[in-house]
Amino acid sequence: MEEGKQVDLSELPVEVLRHRAAIRRSEPSLPLKCLIRDNLLHSETTFFDYGCGYGDDLEQVGRLGFEANGWDPAYRPDESRREADVVNLGYVINVIEDQVEREETLRLAWGLAKSVLSVAARIAVDGTGDGDFEFGDGVITRIQTFQKYFTQTELRLYIEQTLGTEAVPAAPGVFYVFKDAGLRESFSASKYRRRIVAPRRRVAEIQFDRHRELLEMLIHVASELGRLPFHDEFERTDEVLAAFGTMKRAFKLIRKVTGADPWDTLRQSRIDDLRVYLALARFPKRPALSHMPVGMQRDIKEFFGGYKAACDSADALLFEAGESEMIDAACQRATLGRLTTNALYLHRSAVSSLEPVLRVFEGCAQAYLGDVDDANVVKLHRFSGKISYLAVPRFDEIPHPPVRRTIKLSLRNLFLQCIDHTENKNPLLLDRKEKMIEADHPWRDRFARFTVQEAQHGLLEDLVDMQLALNWHMRLKEAGLMIRGYRLLYREGVARKRLPPKTLFVDESDSSECTLEQDSVSDLEFTTPRDLPANLAIDSDEEDAADLDSRPQAELPTRSRRFGIGKEIGYAVYIHRQYEDALGATVEWAKRHLPQDYDYNVVKLNQRNDSVSFIRCPGFDTEHEPVITAIIVISANGTAQRRTLPSDSYIYHHKWLFVDDDYQGFDVTASKERSQQWSSLENVDRSRIGRKSYWEIHVMPRLTQQPVDRWVRSAEARKQLKLSTCDLAHMRENGEIESKKVGNAYLYKMSSDGVASQEAEVHPPKN
């Protein structure tokens, strides 16, 4: 049968083998990641995986201590199909060739969901299905499975038409369907709600001091709402009325001691949040006012006077977001973001701080795609009606990080492009990163200081657009400069000079992201890429020219960028209680709801729903991987709940992330070395290391083995062996130490105990 030929069912010469569509997973599937990220799946919910395949997602959920069950016609046919709060139909409907059965499967899964159904299917991108046989409304693959490729729009319409209710995008190819319309609207609105900082007291007032605790709680609630709370929105309303007579009198005192301006700003922020939500709720259709949560109905009444006025304001905003002139003007007005000829770039965490028209512009893409999980930079195209989501894995660590993946959506025709730049030897590099982040970002000052250095040396002259790697290497070479960390240094033996103004940079157009030659490039943009032409090679000390890919040690995680301290996983940040003030008023407010005398070591803030967990780890200071013995969660409404812990205890890794380098409870440097040691091990199941049994059985024995050999750069070799550069070179040339050349650099084989290896191959000196 020829490829690409349309066939009837009766003509198909092979049987469709559905069971082959199941795949093994070493980490949670995308829909499961989304459910956990959005806090729809947690310890208080039950989970059912409809079409669970090998059951790998069930194991992942079980490791979190959540109740999970599943059924699969090939691998778990004897399990019962049961109701659950959360049901996942992940990559099932796309492998069913019978259209009637496909719809019936979707309806059956929907019938089992008490709260929310997650539906995931394969999304069509460029090149999808090349070489497969067309069959029905899909294709037969080379392994005799059926695949139906949807567009994002097709998948949404298919779900909504089959189930008769609205589907909410969670990620490309993943949608949520809620049983309760109010829960759906609460979830949707939360995505467009900015985090705020409550106004602080500025002047002294005796009456305020007399009721300090009560008024501080009122400040917290009023800050979240942007208005005065109703009786049932503040649990201590009766105390306020007893002390002040009315809520307005209490708030008048608060405005007196904090100043009025912060409250006016807060109110406008909540008005903007509501306008953005209502503008985007137009797709596909705004809910009736009665279907909205009571709190949102009150917001609309308070801020707009009525639903029609609110919708009119949102429609005006939506109209502006569809006009390229409006988008361009807003991009030029923006005080946040790196403006180029064609676009505005900013970190994803800063999008909510843009003016409303740009938030709606980006929100239209999010309403279509959902969250793009690994993308941390957003590119707003000023003229073309496009939004790009860029994956830049090393945004903080290096001054000019390369773009590794792009997902680009045209809002005009909903054309979606997914572009992998991993093998691109000339990728787009980011610059002036301080412009892309908010003022409270912990690394902003470092980014800004480095940009000043580059400007002082003429590297940024005539630079309007983003730059490509090869041009940047040439620019550095001509200037006789090199970059080490966040420092700009002169190379040895090179005369110091300032570059004249020169245009070495290509125009940053849409095509520059995806049409470059596909080759390899170093992750460190200031080292010499392996395949650079000789005339572009930047010669320097061998330790500075070594390609980062050759480093023998594993990369360690970094502390939370937003708070400057803490271990960040998704929307959660974990921090030692000594530094809990960094998390702001939310934690201080939540502490008031803890049981008396409850002791804890670690605080976890869920930035998605503002819940706070207080975690007890008695051995936090004394154990390398401390065990969790108790967890109490304080929800955003003040409800306290003690979590049930599994018999196989949870443990923490990288505990140095939870503290600052000045922490005195344990040796922070030794803790980092511990992280480096186990992170360098191969064949460690990262999905299971959070449980004590796996760690003690499969990891600990390997950590206590004899030192192993590793490759190090010359600087580390000289330091360990206490040698000069010349002495080390003589040892290498005489075959006294094992070495290998990578690019322009030599690496040396050393034992982890500092003894040089003299075995195996030795590179003789060159004539």
C-alpha positions in Angstrom: 0.0 0.0 0.0 1.4 3.4 -0.9 2.0 6.0 1.7 -0.6 8.8 1.8 -3.3 6.7 0.1 -6.8 7.0 1.5 -8.3 3.6 2.2 -11.6 2.1 3.5 -11.8 -0.1 6.6 -12.3 -3.2 4.4 -9.1 -2.4 2.5 -6.8 -2.2 5.5 -4.3 -5.2 5.3 -3.3 -5.0 9.0 -5.0 -5.1 12.3 -5.0 -2.0 14.5 -3.0 -2.9 17.6 -4.2 -0.4 20.2 -2.2 -1.8 23.1 1.0 -0.8 21.3 0.0 2.9 21.7 0.8 2.6 25.5 4.2 3.9 26.4 6.4 3.6 29.5 6.9 6.9 31.4 9.7 7.8 33.8 8.0 11.0 34.8 4.4 12.1 35.1 2.5 12.6 31.8 1.7 16.2 30.7 -2.0 16.1 31.8 -0.9 14.8 35.2 1.7 17.5 35.6 -1.0 20.1 34.7 -3.5 18.7 37.3 -0.8 18.9 40.0 0.5 22.3 38.9 -3.0 23.7 39.0 -3.8 22.2 42.4 -6.8 20.3 41.0 -5.2 17.0 42.1 -4.1 16.9 45.8 -4.3 14.8 48.9 -8.0 15.5 49.4 -9.1 14.4 45.9 -9.5 10.9 44.4 -8.0 10.2 41.0 -9.0 7.7 38.3 -6.9 7.1 35.1 -9.2 6.0 32.3 -7.0 4.1 29.9 -4.0 4.0 32.2 -1.8 1.8 30.0 1.1 0.4 32.0 0.0 2.4 35.1 3.0 4.7 35.3 0.9 7.7 36.1 -0.9 5.8 38.9 2.5 5.0 40.4 3.4 8.7 40.3 0.2 9.7 42.0 0.6 7.0 44.6 4.1 8.3 45.5 2.5 11.6 46.3 0.3 9.8 48.8 -2.9 10.5 46.9 -5.7 7.9 46.3 -5.4 6.6 42.7 -7.1 3.9 40.6 -7.1 3.1 36.9 -8.5 0.9 34.2 -7.1 -0.2 30.8 -8.6 -2.6 28.3 -5.2 -4.2 27.5 -3.2 -3.9 30.7 -5.8 -3.6 33.6 -9.0 -5.1 32.1 -10.2 -6.6 35.4 -10.1 -3.3 37.3 -13.4 -1.6 37.8 -14.2 1.7 36.3 -15.1 3.9 39.2 -16.1 7.4 40.0 -13.4 9.9 41.2 -13.1 13.6 41.9 -10.5 13.9 39.1 -10.6 11.6 36.0 -7.8 11.6 33.4 -8.5 10.5 29.9 -4.9 11.0 28.7 -4.0 10.2 25.1 -6.8 7.7 24.7 -9.3 9.2 22.2 -6.6 9.8 19.7 -5.8 6.1 19.4 -9.5 4.9 18.8 -10.2 4.4 15.1 -13.9 3.9 15.6 -15.5 7.3 15.8 -18.6 6.1 17.6 -16.5 4.3 20.2 -14.3 7.4 20.5 -17.3 9.5 21.5 -18.7 6.9 23.8 -15.3 6.6 25.6 -15.2 10.4 26.2 -18.8 10.3 27.6 -18.0 7.3 29.9 -15.0 9.1 31.3 -17.0 12.3 31.8 -19.7 10.3 33.7 -17.1 9.1 36.2 -15.8 12.5 37.0 -17.2 14.2 40.1 -15.3 17.4 39.8 -13.1 17.7 36.7 -12.2 15.6 33.7 -8.8 16.0 32.0 -8.7 15.1 28.3 -5.4 14.9 26.4 -4.8 14.1 22.7 -2.0 14.3 20.2 -1.7 17.7 18.5 -0.8 18.1 14.9 2.4 20.0 14.2 4.7 20.3 11.2 5.8 16.9 10.0 3.3 15.0 12.2 2.4 11.6 10.7 5.0 11.7 7.8 5.2 8.2 6.3 2.0 6.9 7.9 -1.1 5.5 6.0 -4.2 7.7 6.0 -7.2 5.8 7.5 -10.6 7.1 8.4 -10.1 10.5 10.1 -6.5 9.6 11.1 -3.5 7.5 10.1 -2.1 4.0 10.7 1.4 4.2 12.1 4.4 2.0 11.3 3.7 0.0 14.5 0.1 -0.7 13.5 -1.5 1.8 15.9 -4.2 4.4 14.9 -3.5 8.1 15.5 -6.0 10.9 15.2 -4.1 14.2 15.2 -6.2 17.2 16.3 -5.5 20.9 16.1 -6.0 22.7 19.4 -9.2 24.2 18.1 -10.5 20.8 16.8 -9.8 19.1 20.1 -11.7 21.8 22.1 -14.7 21.7 19.8 -14.8 17.9 19.8 -14.8 17.8 23.6 -17.4 20.6 23.9 -19.7 19.2 21.2 -19.5 15.7 22.6 -20.1 16.6 26.3 -22.2 19.8 25.8 -20.1 21.9 28.2 -17.1 24.3 28.0 -13.5 23.0 27.9 -10.7 25.0 29.5 -7.2 24.7 28.0 -4.5 23.6 30.4 -1.6 23.0 28.0 -1.2 22.3 24.3 -3.3 19.2 23.7 -4.7 19.2 27.3 -8.2 20.4 28.4 -10.1 20.5 31.6 -13.9 20.0 31.7 -15.5 21.0 35.0 -18.7 19.6 36.4 -19.4 22.8 38.3 -19.6 26.1 36.3 -18.6 28.1 39.4 -15.5 26.1 39.9 -14.6 26.5 36.2 -14.9 30.3 36.4 -13.0 30.5 39.7 -10.2 28.5 38.1 -10.1 30.6 35.0 -10.2 33.9 36.9 -7.3 32.8 39.2 -5.0 32.6 36.2 -5.4 36.4 35.6 -5.2 37.5 39.2 -2.0 39.3 40.2 -0.2 38.7 43.4 -0.2 41.8 45.6 1.7 43.1 48.6 -0.4 44.5 51.4 0.1 48.1 52.3 2.4 48.7 55.3 1.8 50.9 58.2 3.5 54.3 57.8 2.4 56.4 60.8 1.7 55.6 64.5 -1.8 55.6 65.8 -2.9 54.6 69.4 -6.2 53.1 68.3 -4.5 51.0 65.6 -2.0 49.6 68.1 -4.9 48.7 70.4 -6.4 46.5 67.7 -3.2 45.6 65.8 -3.8 41.9 65.2 -7.4 42.4 64.2 -6.6 45.2 61.8 -3.6 43.5 60.2 -5.9 40.5 59.4 -8.4 42.9 57.9 -5.6 44.5 55.8 -4.6 41.1 54.5 -8.2 40.2 53.4 -9.0 43.7 52.0 -5.7 43.6 50.0 -6.6 40.3 48.4 -10.1 41.6 47.5 -9.3 45.1 46.5 -12.4 46.2 48.5 -14.0 45.9 51.9 -15.0 42.3 52.7 -18.6 41.2 53.2 -19.6 39.7 56.5 -19.0 36.1 55.4 -15.7 37.0 53.7 -13.9 37.9 57.0 -14.2 35.6 59.9 -13.7 38.3 62.5 -16.2 40.8 61.1 -18.2 40.8 64.4 -15.1 41.9 66.3 -14.5 44.7 63.9 -18.1 45.9 64.3 -17.8 45.7 68.1 -14.6 47.7 68.1 -15.4 50.3 65.4 -19.1 50.2 64.8 -18.8 49.7 61.0 -16.3 48.2 58.6 -15.9 51.6 56.9 -14.7 53.2 60.1 -12.1 50.5 60.6 -10.9 50.9 57.1 -10.7 54.7 57.5 -8.3 54.1 60.3 -6.3 51.7 58.2 -6.0 54.2 55.3 -4.8 56.8 57.8 -1.9 54.7 59.1 -0.9 53.2 55.7 -1.7 56.0 53.4 -4.5 56.1 50.8 -2.4 55.7 47.6 -1.6 52.0 48.1 -5.3 51.2 48.4 -6.2 53.1 45.3 -3.5 51.2 43.4 -4.8 47.9 44.8 -8.3 48.7 43.8 -7.2 49.5 40.3 -5.2 46.3 40.1 -8.2 44.2 40.9 -10.4 46.2 38.4 -7.7 45.4 35.8 -7.6 41.8 36.8 -11.4 41.5 36.4 -11.4 43.3 33.0 -8.7 40.9 31.7 -10.7 37.9 32.9 -14.0 39.1 31.4 -12.3 39.9 28.1 -10.8 36.5 27.8 -14.0 34.8 29.1 -15.6 35.9 25.8 -14.0 32.8 24.3 -16.1 30.9 23.6 -18.9 32.6 25.6 -19.1 34.5 28.8 -20.9 32.8 31.6 -24.2 34.2 33.1 -23.6 36.3 36.1 -25.5 33.8 38.2 -23.0 31.1 37.2 -20.1 33.1 38.7 -18.8 32.6 42.2 -20.5 34.9 44.7 -17.3 36.8 45.4 -16.9 37.6 41.7 -20.5 38.8 41.5 -19.7 41.2 44.4 -16.5 42.4 42.7 -18.5 43.3 39.5 -21.1 45.2 41.5 -18.4 47.1 43.5 -16.1 47.9 40.7 -18.4 48.4 37.7 -21.9 48.8 39.2 -23.3 46.0 37.1 -22.5 43.1 34.7 -23.3 45.0 31.5 -20.9 47.8 32.3 -18.2 45.3 33.3 -18.7 43.4 30.0 -18.6 46.6 28.0 -15.3 47.6 29.6 -13.9 44.2 28.9 -15.1 44.3 25.2 -13.3 47.6 24.7 -10.1 46.1 26.0 -10.5 43.0 23.8 -11.0 45.2 20.8 -7.8 47.1 21.5 -5.9 43.8 21.9 -6.9 42.9 18.3 -5.4 46.1 16.8 -1.7 45.9 16.0 -1.3 49.6 16.3 -2.6 49.4 19.9 -0.3 46.5 20.7 2.7 48.3 19.2 1.9 51.5 21.2 1.5 49.5 24.4 4.8 47.7 23.8 6.5 51.1 23.4 4.9 52.4 26.6 5.9 49.3 28.6 8.3 50.0 31.4 8.9 46.3 31.7 10.3 44.2 28.9 13.2 44.2 26.3 11.9 46.1 23.3 13.3 45.2 19.9 12.4 46.2 16.4 9.6 43.7 16.1 8.7 42.5 19.6 8.7 42.9 23.4 10.4 40.1 25.4 9.8 39.5 29.1 10.1 36.8 31.6 6.9 34.8 32.0 6.6 35.7 35.7 6.3 39.4 34.8 3.4 39.2 32.3 0.8 40.0 35.0 2.5 43.3 35.6 1.9 44.5 32.0 -0.9 46.9 31.2 -4.2 45.2 30.6 -4.2 45.4 26.8 -0.9 43.4 26.6 -2.2 40.9 29.3 -5.2 40.3 27.1 -3.1 39.9 24.0 -0.9 37.3 25.7 -4.0 35.8 27.4 -5.6 35.1 24.0 -2.7 32.7 23.3 -3.0 31.2 26.7 -6.7 30.8 26.3 -6.0 28.8 23.1 -2.9 26.8 24.3 -3.1 26.7 28.0 0.2 27.0 29.9 3.4 26.0 28.0 5.2 24.2 30.7 8.9 24.7 30.1 8.6 28.2 28.5 10.0 31.0 30.7 10.2 33.9 28.3 7.3 35.4 26.4 7.7 37.3 23.1 4.9 39.6 22.2 5.2 40.4 18.4 4.4 44.0 17.9 2.9 43.9 14.4 2.1 40.3 13.3 -0.5 39.2 15.8 1.8 36.4 17.1 2.8 35.2 20.5 5.9 33.1 21.1 6.8 31.1 24.2 10.5 30.5 24.5 12.2 27.9 26.6 15.5 29.3 27.9 16.7 26.8 30.5 19.6 28.8 31.8 18.0 32.2 32.0 19.6 33.1 35.4 22.8 31.2 35.3 24.6 32.8 32.3 24.5 36.4 30.9 23.4 35.5 27.4 21.4 32.3 27.5 20.4 30.7 24.2 16.8 30.0 23.2 16.3 26.2 23.1 12.7 25.8 22.0 10.0 28.1 20.6 6.3 27.6 20.4 4.8 30.3 18.2 1.1 31.0 17.7 -0.5 33.3 15.2 -3.7 34.7 16.7 -4.9 35.6 13.2 -5.1 32.1 11.8 -4.3 30.0 14.9 -1.3 28.5 13.1 1.0 26.8 15.6 4.7 26.2 15.2 6.9 24.2 17.5 10.6 24.7 16.8 13.5 22.9 18.6 16.8 24.8 18.6 18.7 22.3 20.6 21.0 21.4 17.7 21.2 24.9 16.3 24.8 26.2 16.3 23.8 29.8 15.9 20.9 30.3 18.3 19.3 33.5 19.4 20.9 34.8 22.6 19.1 37.0 25.1 20.6 40.2 26.4 19.7 43.1 28.8 17.8 40.6 30.9 17.2 43.1 33.7 14.6 44.7 31.4 12.6 41.4 31.2 12.0 40.9 35.0 10.3 42.8 37.7 12.1 45.1 40.1 11.9 42.7 43.0 13.6 39.9 41.1 16.6 38.8 43.3 19.1 38.8 40.4 18.0 42.1 38.7 20.8 44.2 40.1 23.4 41.6 38.9 21.9 41.6 35.4 21.8 45.4 35.3 25.5 45.7 36.5 26.6 43.4 33.7 24.7 45.3 31.1 26.4 48.5 32.2 29.8 46.7 31.8 29.0 45.7 28.3 27.8 49.2 27.4 30.9 50.8 28.8 33.0 48.5 26.5 31.0 49.4 23.4 29.5 45.9 23.0 25.9 47.1 22.9 26.4 50.1 20.5 23.9 50.1 17.7 22.3 47.0 19.2 18.5 47.2 18.9 17.6 43.6 18.2 18.6 40.4 19.9 21.8 38.8 18.7 22.9 35.5 17.3 25.7 33.4 18.8 28.3 33.6 15.9 28.0 37.4 15.7 28.4 37.7 19.5 31.5 35.5 19.5 33.0 37.7 16.7 32.1 40.8 18.6 33.9 39.6 21.8 36.9 38.5 19.8 37.4 41.8 18.1 37.1 43.6 21.5 39.7 41.2 23.1 37.2 40.4 25.8 35.9 37.3 27.5 33.0 36.6 29.9 33.5 34.7 33.2 30.4 34.3 35.2 28.9 37.8 35.3 32.2 39.5 34.8 33.6 41.0 31.6 37.4 40.5 31.4 40.2 41.3 29.0 42.1 38.4 27.5 45.8 38.1 28.3 48.1 39.6 25.7 45.3 41.6 24.0 45.6 45.4 23.8 42.6 47.1 25.5 40.4 48.9 23.1 36.9 50.2 22.7 35.0 49.0 19.6 33.8 51.6 17.2 30.1 51.7 16.5 29.4 48.8 14.2 26.4 46.8 13.1 27.3 43.1 13.5 23.8 41.9 14.3 21.2 40.5 12.0 17.7 41.9 12.1 15.7 40.1 14.7 12.8 38.9 12.5 10.3 36.1 12.9 12.3 33.8 10.6 15.5 34.2 12.6 14.1 31.9 15.3 13.6 28.9 13.1 15.5 28.9 9.8 19.1 28.8 11.1 21.5 26.0 10.1 21.0 23.0 12.4 24.3 22.3 14.2 25.6 22.1 17.7 26.5 25.0 20.1 27.9 25.3 23.5 25.5 26.1 26.3 27.9 28.8 27.5 27.7 31.5 24.8 31.0 32.9 25.8 33.0 29.7 25.3 34.1 28.5 21.9 31.5 26.3 20.2 32.9 23.0 19.0 32.1 23.6 15.4 32.9 27.3 15.0 35.1 28.1 11.9 38.7 28.6 12.8 38.6 32.3 11.9 35.9 32.8 14.6 37.5 30.7 17.3 38.2 32.7 20.4 41.6 31.5 21.8 42.1 31.9 25.5 43.3 30.1 28.6 42.2 26.5 28.3 40.1 26.7 31.4 38.1 29.5 29.9 37.6 27.9 26.5 36.4 24.5 27.8 32.9 23.6 26.5 30.4 23.4 29.3 29.0 20.2 27.8 32.3 18.5 28.9 32.0 19.3 32.5 31.9 16.1 34.6 29.9 17.4 37.4 26.1 17.7 37.5 24.5 21.1 37.5 23.0 22.1 40.8 19.5 23.7 41.1 19.3 27.4 42.0 17.4 29.1 44.8 14.0 30.7 44.0 14.4 33.6 41.7 11.3 35.4 43.0 12.2 35.2 46.7 16.0 35.0 46.5 15.9 31.9 48.7 14.1 28.6 48.9 13.5 25.5 46.8 11.0 26.1 44.0 9.0 23.3 42.4 6.3 24.5 40.0 4.1 27.0 41.9 5.4 25.9 45.3 8.4 27.3 47.1 9.9 25.6 50.2 11.9 27.7 52.7 13.3 27.2 56.2 11.3 29.0 58.9 14.3 31.3 59.8 13.7 33.0 56.4 9.9 32.8 56.2 9.6 36.6 56.2 10.8 36.5 52.6 7.4 35.0 51.7 5.5 38.0 52.9 2.2 38.6 54.7 0.5 35.4 53.5 2.7 33.2 55.7 2.4 35.5 58.7 -1.4 35.5 58.3 -1.5 31.7 57.9 0.6 31.2 61.1 -2.2 32.6 63.2 -4.4 29.6 62.2 -1.9 27.0 63.3 -2.7 24.8 66.4 -1.0 26.1 69.5 2.5 24.7 70.2 2.8 23.2 66.7 6.5 23.1 65.9 7.8 23.2 62.3 11.0 23.7 60.4 9.9 24.3 56.8 7.3 26.5 55.2 5.8 25.8 51.8 3.9 28.5 49.9 1.6 27.5 47.0 1.7 30.6 44.8 -1.2 29.3 42.8 -3.8 29.2 45.6 -2.0 31.0 48.5 -2.2 27.9 50.7 0.6 27.6 53.2 2.0 24.3 54.5 4.0 24.1 57.8 6.2 21.1 57.7 8.0 19.4 60.6 11.5 17.9 59.9 13.1 17.1 63.3 16.4 16.1 61.6 16.6 19.1 59.3 20.0 20.2 60.6 21.4 16.8 61.5 20.4 14.6 58.5 21.6 14.9 54.9 18.1 14.1 53.7 15.8 15.0 56.5 12.5 13.0 57.0 9.1 14.8 57.1 7.1 13.8 60.1 4.1 16.2 60.1 2.4 18.6 57.7 -0.4 21.1 58.5 -1.9 23.0 55.5 -3.6 26.4 56.0 -5.8 27.2 53.0 -6.5 30.7 51.8 -9.7 30.8 53.8 -7.9 30.0 57.0 -8.9 26.3 57.3 -6.3 24.1 58.9 -5.8 20.5 57.9 -3.3 18.0 59.0 -2.0 15.8 56.1 -1.9 12.0 56.5 1.7 10.9 55.7 2.5 7.5 54.0 4.4 4.8 55.9 7.3 5.2 53.4 8.4 8.6 54.6 9.0 11.6 52.4 12.5 13.1 52.5 14.0 16.4 51.3 17.0 16.8 49.0 19.1 19.9 48.4 18.3 21.2 51.8 20.8 24.1 51.3 18.2 25.6 48.9 15.9 26.2 51.9 18.4 28.4 53.6 20.9 31.2 52.8 24.7 30.7 52.7 25.0 32.3 56.2 22.8 29.6 57.8 24.5 28.2 61.0 22.4 25.1 61.6 24.5 22.9 59.2 27.4 23.2 56.9 25.9 24.7 53.7 29.0 24.1 51.6 29.0 20.4 52.6 25.3 20.2 51.8 26.0 21.5 48.3 28.8 18.9 47.9 26.4 16.2 48.9 23.9 17.4 46.2 26.7 17.4 43.7 27.7 13.9 44.7 24.3 12.2 44.3 23.2 14.3 41.3 26.2 13.0 39.4 25.1 9.4 39.8 23.7 7.7 36.7 20.5 5.6 36.6 18.8 7.2 39.5 15.0 7.3 39.3 14.3 11.0 40.1 10.6 10.3 40.4 11.3 8.0 43.4 14.1 9.7 45.3 11.6 11.6 47.5 10.8 8.4 49.4 13.1 7.1 52.2 13.0 3.4 51.2 14.2 4.0 47.6 16.9 6.4 48.8 18.3 4.0 51.4 18.2 0.9 49.1 19.2 2.3 45.7 21.1 5.5 46.3 22.9 5.5 49.7 25.0 2.4 49.0 26.4 4.1 45.9 27.3 7.2 47.8 29.5 5.2 50.2 31.5 3.5 47.5 35.2 4.3 46.8 36.1 7.6 45.0 35.5 7.5 41.2 37.4 9.1 38.4 36.1 12.2 36.8 37.3 14.7 34.2 38.1 18.2 35.4 39.3 21.4 33.8 42.9 22.7 34.2 42.0 25.2 36.9 40.6 22.5 39.2 43.5 20.1 38.4 46.1 22.7 39.3 44.3 23.5 42.5 44.0 19.8 43.6 47.6 19.0 42.7 49.0 22.3 43.8 50.8 22.8 40.4 51.5 25.8 38.2 50.2 26.0 34.7 53.6 25.1 33.3 54.0 22.1 35.7 50.6 20.8 34.7 51.5 21.1 31.0 54.8 19.3 31.5 53.0 16.4 33.3 50.5 16.2 30.4 53.3 16.2 27.7 55.3 13.6 29.6 52.3 11.3 30.0 52.2 11.6 33.7 48.5 12.5 33.9 45.7 11.3 31.7 44.2 14.1 29.6 42.0 14.7 26.6 41.4 17.7 24.4 37.9 19.1 24.0 37.7 22.1 21.6 40.6 24.3 22.6 40.7 23.0 26.2 42.4 20.1 28.0 40.5 18.0 30.6 42.3 16.0 33.2 41.2 12.7 34.7 41.2 12.9 38.5 39.9 10.8 41.3 37.3 12.5 43.5 39.9 12.2 46.3 42.3 14.5 44.4 44.7 11.9 43.0 45.7 12.2 39.4 45.0 9.3 37.1 47.9 7.9 35.1 46.1 5.0 33.5 44.4 4.4 30.1 45.2 6.7 27.2 47.8 9.4 27.5 48.1 12.1 24.9 51.7 12.6 23.8 53.0 16.1 23.2 52.5 17.4 19.7 55.6 18.1 17.5 
